[in-house]
Amino acid sequence: MTIALLLVPLLLPWAAPVPARRALDRCPPAVALWTLAVSALLLAAGTVASLGALALTGLLRIPAFAALGELVHPLRTPSARLVLPLAGLAAGLLTLAALALGRSVVRQAAGLRSARSEAGRRPAAGDLCVVDSPRPDAYALPGRPHRIVVTTAMLRSLDAREREALFAHERAHNAGGHHYFLAAAELAAHCHPALRPVREDIRLATERAADETAATAVGDRRLTARAIARAALATHTADASRPAVTPAATSGPVPRRVAALLTPAARPPRALSWTAALLAACVLLSCTTAATGTIDLHQDIEVAQGEAAGH
């Protein structure tokens, strides 16, 4: 029964991308952002807990590890022909995920250090840092103090009102702590491959949330849409690059974002969207089965250690 429970959290993330995408379409951007980020993290946690429990189950079938675990009775599990391959696969997947995540952390940290070092060498006007570059680019740089990095080429690509809309967008990223959501999306995507599409939805949700905040700040949705479209066109033409965890107005499917801005702001739904409810159900079932399977395994280990009576 424990093995079956531990397999459920590994399967449920495959059901998450469709309701996640629908939730992004039907919920206000800020609500969708929180919903998707929390759901992705919890599904990732269920995956890691289940893989860890499966790996431990197999390890404790090996005499050397059973001795380290002070087992005085054999651990109650299904046949070794089933448990040992599953445990080996779980251990391998955990190792690969940890290595990939470690490489990503090192790469992103290096990119952020480089970006902050470059910004630190430039004079700043408030939170705005202008970099002399022929490549149009602009992004929100996390850390203390917050910075908005913009190149001279990007400034030349926009008029004065469009620049204000662009700056309002980037300030919304920093004020909303959107880099934390992007980091959470990266973490979840490295824990389970089915959460990679959800990572893209979270990235889009951060941009949509910043779009709406910028439109409110400048008081003109059409102006904000025009600024984002022109900035994206200039950046695409120049093939700009930046640290992946730094949110930028030119990220994501820009035509979809522009279309949303050219539509009047939608009223908040009166009831929770069924897609968000379905996503919540997946998360709840994943967490419940992972916790139940882990608790059952802990009880079986206590029985094998002679600390509790068998059922």
C-alpha positions in Angstrom: 0.0 0.0 0.0 2.9 2.4 0.8 4.5 1.9 -2.6 1.2 2.6 -4.4 0.7 5.8 -2.3 4.2 7.0 -3.1 3.6 6.6 -6.9 0.6 9.0 -6.9 2.5 12.2 -6.3 4.8 11.3 -9.2 1.9 11.0 -11.6 -0.2 14.0 -10.5 2.1 16.7 -11.9 1.3 15.5 -15.4 -2.3 16.6 -14.8 -1.2 20.1 -13.7 -0.2 22.0 -17.0 -3.7 22.2 -18.5 -5.5 23.6 -15.4 -2.5 25.9 -14.8 -2.8 27.3 -18.3 -6.6 27.8 -17.9 -6.2 29.4 -14.5 -3.8 31.9 -16.0 -6.4 32.8 -18.6 -9.4 33.1 -16.2 -7.9 34.5 -13.0 -6.5 38.0 -12.4 -2.7 37.9 -13.1 -1.7 38.5 -9.5 -4.0 35.7 -8.3 -2.9 33.4 -11.0 0.8 34.1 -10.2 0.3 33.1 -6.5 -1.8 30.1 -7.4 0.6 28.7 -9.9 3.7 29.3 -7.9 2.4 27.7 -4.7 0.9 24.8 -6.6 4.1 24.1 -8.5 6.2 24.2 -5.2 3.8 21.9 -3.4 3.7 19.4 -6.4 7.5 19.5 -6.5 7.7 18.9 -2.7 5.4 15.9 -3.1 7.6 14.6 -5.9 10.8 14.9 -3.9 9.2 13.4 -0.7 7.9 10.4 -2.7 11.2 9.8 -4.5 13.1 10.1 -1.2 10.8 7.6 0.5 11.0 5.1 -2.4 14.8 5.4 -2.4 15.0 4.8 1.3 12.7 1.8 1.1 15.1 0.2 -1.3 18.2 1.1 0.7 16.8 -0.5 3.8 16.4 -3.8 2.0 20.2 -3.9 1.6 21.8 -5.5 4.7 24.5 -2.9 5.2 22.0 0.0 5.2 19.5 -2.0 7.3 22.3 -2.4 9.9 22.9 1.4 9.8 19.2 1.9 10.3 19.3 -0.5 13.3 16.7 -2.7 11.8 16.2 -5.9 13.9 13.4 -7.2 11.6 13.1 -7.1 7.8 11.3 -4.0 6.5 7.8 -4.9 5.4 7.7 -4.2 1.7 6.5 -5.9 -1.5 8.9 -8.2 -3.4 12.5 -7.1 -3.8 12.1 -7.5 -7.5 9.7 -4.6 -7.4 11.1 -2.5 -4.7 14.8 -2.5 -5.6 14.4 -1.3 -9.3 11.9 1.4 -8.1 14.3 2.5 -5.4 17.3 2.6 -7.8 15.2 4.6 -10.3 14.1 7.0 -7.6 17.6 7.5 -6.3 18.9 8.1 -9.9 16.1 10.7 -10.6 16.9 12.5 -7.4 20.6 12.7 -8.2 20.0 13.9 -11.7 17.5 16.6 -10.5 20.0 17.7 -7.8 22.8 18.0 -10.2 20.7 19.9 -12.8 19.4 22.3 -10.1 22.9 22.8 -8.8 24.2 23.8 -12.2 21.3 26.1 -12.7 21.9 27.8 -9.4 25.6 28.3 -10.2 24.8 29.7 -13.6 22.0 32.0 -12.5 24.1 33.3 -9.5 27.0 34.0 -11.8 24.7 35.9 -14.2 23.2 38.0 -11.4 26.7 38.8 -10.0 27.8 39.9 -13.4 24.7 42.0 -14.0 25.0 43.7 -10.5 28.7 44.3 -11.1 28.0 46.0 -14.4 25.2 48.1 -12.9 27.3 49.0 -9.9 29.9 50.6 -12.2 27.3 52.9 -13.7 25.9 56.1 -12.2 22.3 55.6 -11.0 19.4 58.0 -11.0 17.3 56.7 -8.2 16.6 53.1 -9.1 17.4 53.6 -12.7 20.8 52.5 -14.1 21.6 53.3 -17.7 24.1 51.1 -19.5 25.8 52.4 -22.7 25.2 49.6 -25.1 24.1 49.3 -28.8 21.8 46.4 -27.8 18.3 47.4 -26.7 17.5 45.8 -23.4 15.8 46.6 -20.0 15.1 44.4 -17.0 14.5 44.5 -13.3 17.6 43.5 -11.3 16.8 41.9 -7.9 18.8 42.5 -4.7 19.4 45.5 -2.5 19.1 48.1 -3.6 16.6 47.3 -6.4 17.8 48.4 -9.8 16.1 48.9 -13.2 18.8 48.3 -15.9 18.2 49.9 -19.3 20.5 50.4 -22.2 21.0 53.6 -24.2 19.8 51.7 -27.3 16.5 50.9 -25.6 16.0 54.5 -24.5 16.4 55.6 -28.1 13.9 53.0 -29.2 11.0 54.5 -27.2 9.6 58.0 -26.8 9.3 59.7 -23.4 5.8 58.4 -22.5 6.7 54.8 -23.6 9.8 54.9 -21.4 7.8 55.8 -18.4 5.5 52.9 -19.1 8.5 50.6 -19.4 10.0 51.8 -16.2 6.6 51.4 -14.4 6.6 47.8 -15.6 10.1 47.0 -14.3 9.4 48.7 -11.0 6.3 46.5 -10.6 8.6 43.5 -11.0 10.8 44.7 -8.2 8.0 45.8 -5.9 6.2 42.5 -6.4 9.2 40.4 -5.7 8.7 38.6 -9.0 12.2 37.2 -9.0 11.2 34.9 -6.1 8.3 33.5 -8.2 10.7 32.9 -11.1 13.2 31.1 -8.8 10.3 29.0 -7.4 9.3 28.1 -11.0 12.9 27.0 -11.8 13.1 24.9 -8.7 9.8 23.1 -9.4 10.7 22.5 -13.0 13.9 20.8 -12.0 12.0 18.5 -9.6 9.5 17.1 -12.2 9.6 17.5 -16.0 5.8 17.9 -16.1 6.2 21.2 -14.2 8.2 22.8 -17.0 5.1 24.1 -18.8 3.9 25.5 -15.5 7.2 27.3 -15.2 6.4 29.1 -18.5 3.0 29.9 -17.2 4.5 31.4 -14.1 6.8 33.5 -16.2 3.9 34.8 -18.2 1.9 35.5 -15.0 4.7 37.7 -13.7 4.7 39.7 -16.9 1.0 40.0 -17.0 0.9 41.2 -13.3 3.5 43.8 -14.1 1.7 44.9 -17.2 -1.5 45.5 -15.3 0.4 47.4 -12.5 2.2 49.5 -15.1 -1.1 50.3 -17.0 -2.6 51.5 -13.7 0.5 53.6 -12.8 0.6 55.4 -16.1 -3.2 55.5 -16.5 -3.2 54.3 -20.1 -3.5 50.6 -21.2 -2.9 51.4 -24.9 0.3 53.3 -24.1 1.6 50.4 -22.0 0.8 47.9 -24.7 2.6 50.0 -27.3 5.7 50.4 -25.1 5.9 46.7 -24.5 5.4 45.9 -28.1 8.1 48.4 -29.3 10.5 47.3 -26.6 10.1 43.6 -27.5 10.5 44.3 -31.2 13.8 46.2 -30.5 15.1 43.6 -28.1 14.2 40.7 -30.5 16.0 42.4 -33.3 19.1 42.8 -31.2 19.0 39.2 -29.8 19.5 40.5 -26.2 20.5 38.2 -23.3 20.2 38.6 -19.6 20.1 36.5 -16.4 17.1 34.1 -16.7 15.7 35.0 -13.2 15.6 38.7 -13.9 12.0 39.6 -15.1 11.8 41.9 -18.1 9.0 43.6 -20.0 10.1 41.9 -23.3 9.7 38.3 -21.9 7.0 35.9 -22.7 4.5 35.8 -25.5 4.3 39.5 -26.2 1.4 39.5 -28.6 -0.8 37.7 -26.0 0.2 40.3 -23.4 -0.5 43.2 -25.8 -3.9 41.8 -26.6 -4.7 41.5 -22.9 -3.8 45.1 -22.4 -5.9 46.3 -25.3 -8.9 44.6 -23.7 -10.5 46.4 -20.8 -9.4 45.0 -17.4 -11.5 42.1 -16.4 -13.5 42.1 -13.2 -12.4 39.6 -10.6 -14.5 36.4 -10.8 -17.2 35.9 -8.3 -16.4 32.3 -7.7 -13.2 30.3 -7.9 -12.6 29.1 -11.4 -13.1 25.4 -11.9 -9.6 25.2 -13.4 -8.1 26.6 -10.2 -10.2 24.2 -8.2 -8.9 21.3 -10.2 -5.3 22.4 -9.8 -5.9 22.8 -6.0 -7.4 19.2 -6.0 -4.2 17.9 -7.7 -2.0 19.7 -5.1 -4.1 18.5 -2.2 -4.1 14.9 -3.4 -0.3 15.0 -4.0 0.5 16.4 -0.6 -1.9 14.0 1.2 -0.6 10.8 -0.5 3.0 11.8 -0.1 2.5 12.6 3.6 0.5 9.4 4.2 3.0 7.2 2.3 5.9 8.8 4.2 4.2 8.3 7.6 3.4 4.7 6.7 7.1 4.1 5.8 8.2 5.7 9.1 5.9 3.4 11.1 7.2 0.4 9.2 10.7 1.4 10.0 9.8 1.7 13.7 8.3 -1.8 13.6 11.5 -3.1 11.9 13.6 -1.5 14.6 11.5 -3.2 17.3 10.3 0.2 18.6 6.6 -0.5 17.8 4.3 -3.4 17.5 3.5 -4.7 14.1 -0.1 -4.4 12.8 
